Amino acid sequence: MKKVAVIMGSDSDFKVVQKAIMKLKEFDVPYEVHVMSAHRTPDAAAEFSKNAKDNGFGVIIAAAGMAAHLAGVLAAHTTIPVIGIPIKSSCFDGMDALLATVMMPTGIPVATVAVDGAANAAILAIQMLALSDDDLAQKLVNMKIDMAEGVAKKDEDIIRKAAEL
């Protein structure tokens, strides 16, 4: 199975990114976690991305806040999918990171999840890997079944509570 790279622009992003790591672990998807900056370590970020496919990665998740150029820099140097997680910061409530992550030029796509949407970034990465892995695809089916059963249970509970009023 291909690995997922989880790259964050700063160690302060870890509190958000850990949700992606936990989801990857839940699905038994191999991953590596690194801190690289589009601005402070651009050569390291470019080098990592250039070699990602040869190093066994199938997807890169890139989390960054403020001037969130990390996902774009990584995407510029690889042909494997890059998923951006805009990180909410004290400025602009994360809107700056969202716009910087989602507004990519033609030819450099970055799939972008919600601000602080690390769990969905991991699920999207898992869905991409599951295109060529039937076991992983079945785990995703099971997750959807579990979610539906959870909603049905909540529906039953709320119907009962409403009837008791």
HELIX and SHEET records of a PDB file:
HELIX    1   1 ASP A   11  ASP A   13  5                                   3    
HELIX    2   2 PHE A   14  GLU A   26  1                                  13    
HELIX    3   3 PRO A   42  ASN A   51  1                                  10    
HELIX    4   4 LEU A   70  ALA A   76  1                                   7    
HELIX    5   5 PHE A   92  GLY A   94  5                                   3    
HELIX    6   6 MET A   95  VAL A  102  1                                   8    
HELIX    7   7 ALA A  118  ALA A  130  1                                  13    
HELIX    8   8 ASP A  134  ALA A  163  1                                  30    
SHEET    1   A 5 TYR A  31  VAL A  35  0                                        
SHEET    2   A 5 LYS A   3  MET A   8  1                                        
SHEET    3   A 5 PHE A  57  GLY A  65  1                                        
SHEET    4   A 5 VAL A  82  ILE A  87  1                                        
SHEET    5   A 5 ALA A 111  THR A 112  1                                        
END                                                                             
